[in-house]
C-alpha cells in the first residue's frame, strides 16, 4: 500500500477497516479480517485481498491462482469498473493482433485504451538480479487519483488514496477525521460493483429475448 500509516490521522485505529468489513459482509461477500489492515475476500480460484489504512488509502488485489487460466477480458472489465464506477458488462472494443501475439497485460492494455482510459507501461528494474519487471498502469482521464496495475500473471491491483476525503484541515490540527462512514461506503461500493464482474448476469434465453 502506498501509505501504510498516517501519522497525522486521529481516527481510531482500524475504524475504517471495520466499517469496510461490515459493509462487504452486509453485501453478501465472505470476508475474513487479517493482520496489517487486510481483509481476505473469498473468491473461487483466486486470491483476493483488500487493504484499508487508517488514513484512507485503499488497495485491492485480485490474482488468479492459475495464471494460465487468467481471462484478459475479465481483467479489462474489472479495471474499467474500478476506474470509471460503471458496472459491467462492457463491450469488447480492441481489434488488431490475435491474442497469441500479445502478452496478457498487452491484451488488457489495448482493451482499456480502446475504452478511453489512459494506459502506460511501467518498467521496474532490479539492479541486484539485473532483471526487469513490467506492468500496465491505467487511470481514468479527468478522474480521481485511482490507478490500476495489471501484470502478466493475471494479477490486478487497484489503489486509491481517499485521504483528502477522510480528513480535513478545519480543525485545530491537520488530519482530523471527517466522514469515515462515507469513505468506507465508497470503498465497499467500488469493490462489490467490481466483483460483480466475476458473476455477470446470465443472458436471456432466445424465447425470452424475442418477447
Kinemage of the C-alpha trace (Angstrom):
@kinemage 1
@onewidth
@group {chain A} dominant
@subgroup {mainchain}
@vectorlist {calphas} color= white
{ca unk a 1} P 0.000 0.000 0.000
{ca unk a 2} L 1.264 3.429 -0.862
{ca unk a 3} L 0.694 4.697 2.685
{ca unk a 4} L 0.731 2.052 5.375
{ca unk a 5} L 0.044 4.573 8.100
{ca unk a 6} L -0.984 8.176 8.508
{ca unk a 7} L 0.881 9.909 11.295
{ca unk a 8} L -1.427 12.930 11.377
{ca unk a 9} L -4.686 10.979 11.481
{ca unk a 10} L -6.531 10.786 14.794
{ca unk a 11} L -9.072 8.216 13.630
{ca unk a 12} L -9.466 5.211 15.870
{ca unk a 13} L -7.036 2.506 14.748
{ca unk a 14} L -8.821 0.055 12.487
{ca unk a 15} L -12.011 2.133 12.278
{ca unk a 16} L -12.147 2.340 8.505
{ca unk a 17} L -11.191 -1.311 8.105
{ca unk a 18} L -14.018 -2.409 10.408
{ca unk a 19} L -16.545 -0.250 8.583
{ca unk a 20} L -15.447 -1.666 5.223
{ca unk a 21} L -15.505 -5.248 6.528
{ca unk a 22} L -19.040 -4.783 7.820
{ca unk a 23} L -20.179 -3.270 4.538
{ca unk a 24} L -18.692 -6.061 2.436
{ca unk a 25} L -20.179 -8.745 4.680
{ca unk a 26} L -23.532 -6.976 4.504
{ca unk a 27} L -23.384 -7.153 0.705
{ca unk a 28} L -23.069 -10.933 0.881
{ca unk a 29} L -19.317 -11.370 0.498
{ca unk a 30} L -17.350 -13.826 2.636
{ca unk a 31} L -14.769 -11.626 4.383
{ca unk a 32} L -12.098 -12.552 6.914
{ca unk a 33} L -10.125 -9.915 8.821
{ca unk a 34} L -6.379 -10.473 8.949
{ca unk a 35} L -3.315 -8.575 10.065
{ca unk a 36} L -1.851 -5.327 8.753
{ca unk a 37} L -5.207 -3.779 7.790
{ca unk a 38} L -6.023 -6.656 5.438
{ca unk a 39} L -9.315 -8.278 4.541
{ca unk a 40} L -9.364 -11.602 2.691
{ca unk a 41} L -12.382 -11.955 0.400
{ca unk a 42} L -13.295 -15.488 -0.632
{ca unk a 43} L -13.250 -15.874 -4.422
{ca unk a 44} L -13.155 -19.330 -6.069
{ca unk a 45} L -9.940 -19.831 -7.998
{ca unk a 46} L -8.330 -16.559 -6.997
{ca unk a 47} L -6.611 -14.701 -4.190
{ca unk a 48} L -8.478 -11.520 -3.295
{ca unk a 49} L -7.240 -9.125 -0.603
{ca unk a 50} L -8.342 -5.622 0.348
{ca unk a 51} L -6.186 -3.330 2.484
{ca unk a 52} L -7.520 -0.128 4.060
{ca unk a 53} L -5.277 2.142 6.138
{ca unk a 54} L -6.472 4.422 8.911
{ca unk a 55} L -5.696 7.486 6.783
{ca unk a 56} L -7.905 6.369 3.924
{ca unk a 57} L -5.695 4.565 1.413
{ca unk a 58} L -7.382 1.546 -0.176
{ca unk a 59} L -5.607 -1.180 -2.133
{ca unk a 60} L -7.428 -4.137 -3.661
{ca unk a 61} L -5.569 -7.106 -5.119
{ca unk a 62} L -7.039 -9.842 -7.299
{ca unk a 63} L -4.836 -12.642 -8.606
{ca unk a 64} L -5.967 -15.917 -10.238
{ca unk a 65} L -4.380 -18.937 -8.606
{ca unk a 66} L -3.671 -20.400 -12.044
{ca unk a 67} L -2.168 -17.684 -14.289
{ca unk a 68} L -2.736 -19.843 -17.385
{ca unk a 69} L -6.488 -19.559 -16.817
{ca unk a 70} L -6.492 -15.770 -16.354
{ca unk a 71} L -9.016 -14.005 -18.595
{ca unk a 72} L -7.798 -10.705 -20.114
{ca unk a 73} L -11.371 -9.700 -20.931
{ca unk a 74} L -12.383 -10.115 -17.309
{ca unk a 75} L -9.333 -8.175 -16.137
{ca unk a 76} L -10.213 -5.328 -18.516
{ca unk a 77} L -13.807 -5.307 -17.255
{ca unk a 78} L -12.713 -5.200 -13.628
{ca unk a 79} L -10.214 -2.424 -14.298
{ca unk a 80} L -12.851 -0.419 -16.176
{ca unk a 81} L -15.336 -0.775 -13.338
{ca unk a 82} L -12.733 0.217 -10.750
{ca unk a 83} L -11.682 3.347 -12.643
{ca unk a 84} L -14.991 4.560 -14.055
{ca unk a 85} L -17.525 3.498 -11.443
{ca unk a 86} L -19.648 1.872 -14.131
{ca unk a 87} L -20.982 -1.678 -13.790
{ca unk a 88} L -20.383 -4.270 -16.458
{ca unk a 89} L -20.779 -5.928 -18.836
{ca unk a 90} L -18.583 -3.933 -21.189
{ca unk a 91} L -18.290 -4.337 -24.971
{ca unk a 92} L -15.030 -5.584 -26.446
{ca unk a 93} L -13.576 -2.695 -28.458
{ca unk a 94} L -9.941 -3.566 -29.177
{ca unk a 95} L -9.124 -5.178 -32.506
{ca unk a 96} L -5.786 -5.893 -34.113
{ca unk a 97} L -3.375 -8.757 -33.406
{ca unk a 98} L -4.676 -12.100 -32.235
{ca unk a 99} L -4.316 -12.877 -28.505
{ca unk a 100} L -1.448 -15.268 -29.232
{ca unk a 101} L 0.763 -12.409 -30.403
{ca unk a 102} L 0.285 -10.294 -27.249
{ca unk a 103} L 1.117 -10.727 -23.604
{ca unk a 104} L -1.708 -10.797 -21.054
{ca unk a 105} L -1.028 -7.227 -19.982
{ca unk a 106} L -0.791 -6.229 -23.641
{ca unk a 107} L -4.292 -7.534 -24.355
{ca unk a 108} L -5.697 -5.824 -21.278
{ca unk a 109} L -3.877 -2.583 -22.036
{ca unk a 110} L -5.145 -2.459 -25.633
{ca unk a 111} L -8.716 -3.038 -24.486
{ca unk a 112} L -8.545 -0.362 -21.796
{ca unk a 113} L -7.042 2.096 -24.282
{ca unk a 114} L -9.870 1.372 -26.719
{ca unk a 115} L -12.345 2.173 -23.946
{ca unk a 116} L -10.861 5.632 -23.496
{ca unk a 117} L -8.735 5.050 -20.421
{ca unk a 118} L -5.179 6.341 -20.069
{ca unk a 119} L -2.733 3.439 -20.262
{ca unk a 120} L 1.031 3.326 -19.890
{ca unk a 121} L 3.690 0.673 -19.456
{ca unk a 122} L 5.641 0.864 -16.194
{ca unk a 123} L 9.011 -0.912 -16.099
{ca unk a 124} L 10.754 -1.670 -12.817
{ca unk a 125} L 14.428 -2.616 -12.743
{ca unk a 126} L 16.016 -4.964 -10.218
{ca unk a 127} L 19.605 -3.783 -10.001
{ca unk a 128} L 20.537 -6.735 -7.787
{ca unk a 129} L 19.290 -9.554 -10.010
{ca unk a 130} L 19.764 -7.466 -13.177
{ca unk a 131} L 16.222 -8.182 -14.265
{ca unk a 132} L 13.217 -6.109 -15.200
{ca unk a 133} L 9.509 -6.383 -14.499
{ca unk a 134} L 6.796 -4.552 -16.406
{ca unk a 135} L 3.091 -3.968 -15.877
{ca unk a 136} L 0.309 -1.909 -17.388
{ca unk a 137} L -0.909 1.058 -15.342
{ca unk a 138} L -4.316 2.537 -16.207
{ca unk a 139} L -6.107 5.665 -14.983
{ca unk a 140} L -9.322 7.460 -15.932
{ca unk a 141} L -8.909 10.775 -17.789
{ca unk a 142} L -10.050 13.599 -15.553
{ca unk a 143} L -10.982 11.150 -12.819
{ca unk a 144} L -9.766 10.757 -9.246
{ca unk a 145} L -6.250 9.641 -8.352
{ca unk a 146} L -7.112 5.931 -8.560
{ca unk a 147} L -4.933 3.692 -10.705
{ca unk a 148} L -4.997 0.031 -11.681
{ca unk a 149} L -1.925 -2.135 -12.281
{ca unk a 150} L -2.110 -5.296 -14.433
{ca unk a 151} L 0.656 -7.904 -14.631
{ca unk a 152} L 1.223 -10.863 -16.931
{ca unk a 153} L 0.309 -13.379 -14.225
{ca unk a 154} L -3.262 -12.082 -14.343
{ca unk a 155} L -2.840 -10.075 -11.168
{ca unk a 156} L -4.740 -6.810 -10.883
{ca unk a 157} L -4.204 -4.143 -8.216
{ca unk a 158} L -6.369 -1.061 -7.631
{ca unk a 159} L -5.018 1.751 -5.454
{ca unk a 160} L -6.859 4.873 -4.397
{ca unk a 161} L -5.985 7.437 -1.743
{ca unk a 162} L -9.114 8.736 -0.035
{ca unk a 163} L -7.078 10.788 2.447
{ca unk a 164} L -8.415 14.137 1.222
{ca unk a 165} L -11.948 12.792 1.699
{ca unk a 166} L -11.220 11.196 5.076
{ca unk a 167} L -9.540 14.213 6.660
{ca unk a 168} L -9.971 17.948 6.949
{ca unk a 169} L -7.716 20.839 7.895
{ca unk a 170} L -10.526 22.820 9.508
{ca unk a 171} L -9.796 21.543 12.982
{ca unk a 172} L -7.056 22.677 15.337
{ca unk a 173} L -4.721 20.101 13.860
{ca unk a 174} L -4.391 18.762 10.301
{ca unk a 175} L -5.645 15.227 9.761
{ca unk a 176} L -8.816 15.450 11.828
{ca unk a 177} L -11.071 12.590 10.642
{ca unk a 178} L -14.142 13.567 8.618
{ca unk a 179} L -16.867 11.180 7.420
{ca unk a 180} L -15.142 7.780 7.697
{ca unk a 181} L -18.559 6.216 7.010
{ca unk a 182} L -18.633 7.923 3.619
{ca unk a 183} L -15.153 6.722 2.722
{ca unk a 184} L -15.990 3.171 3.816
{ca unk a 185} L -19.199 3.245 1.769
{ca unk a 186} L -17.241 4.381 -1.303
{ca unk a 187} L -14.710 1.557 -0.919
{ca unk a 188} L -17.447 -1.040 -0.406
{ca unk a 189} L -19.394 0.189 -3.436
{ca unk a 190} L -16.298 0.057 -5.637
{ca unk a 191} L -15.270 -3.434 -4.570
{ca unk a 192} L -18.734 -5.011 -4.680
{ca unk a 193} L -19.505 -3.458 -8.070
{ca unk a 194} L -16.233 -4.745 -9.493
{ca unk a 195} L -16.611 -8.220 -8.045
{ca unk a 196} L -19.987 -8.458 -9.763
{ca unk a 197} L -17.934 -8.748 -12.987
{ca unk a 198} L -16.928 -12.213 -11.782
{ca unk a 199} L -20.561 -13.345 -11.954
{ca unk a 200} L -22.220 -11.389 -14.761
{ca unk a 201} L -25.990 -11.754 -15.166
{ca unk a 202} L -26.988 -14.618 -17.403
{ca unk a 203} L -28.079 -13.740 -20.921
{ca unk a 204} L -31.808 -14.180 -21.513
{ca unk a 205} L -32.939 -17.299 -23.302
{ca unk a 206} L -33.735 -16.966 -27.000
{ca unk a 207} L -37.515 -17.233 -26.482
{ca unk a 208} L -37.368 -14.626 -23.677
{ca unk a 209} L -35.307 -12.237 -25.796
{ca unk a 210} L -37.840 -12.488 -28.620
{ca unk a 211} L -40.752 -11.412 -26.389
